[in-house]
């Protein structure tokens, strides 16, 4: 989990102290499938988890993923958040450890929503089922240290649905 807080150091100060405590984040993992249940290749897709309530202003910009050893679909499909303000970070960027799977590492505990932006112009997320409900609509409440598995993001592709 990331957090940002402004600190002002007065000119001529001999000492500055900033006390903080760490909270464990939440890992959310799952698979990407099309409406028929076939694996969906992430490609240049991007996604993130963000606070449903609270937090502060954030913006996203597309950057190439830095590892020269990563496959093209990972290197060209990454997004980076930057935040302004104080408090817990507004979001966590989705990583794609394999063609059709995703990982949201170190999500801030609390009420969150997952957003996924498919690579194709005519593609869209039709649902995100988890434990019998569509969390695209309801959001998800997560606790520090929790490890959420088996989230599925269903993408409606051109010609389906």
Buried (B, 14 or more C-beta within 10 A) or exposed (E): BEEBEEEEEEEEEEEEEEEEEEEEBBBBBBBBBBBEEEEBBBBBBBBBBBBBEEBBEBEBEEEEBEEEEBBEBBBBBBBBBEBEEEBBBBBBBBBBEBBBBBBBBBBBBBBBBBBBBBBEEEBBBBBBBBEEEEBBEEBBEBEBEBEBEEBBBBBBBEEEE
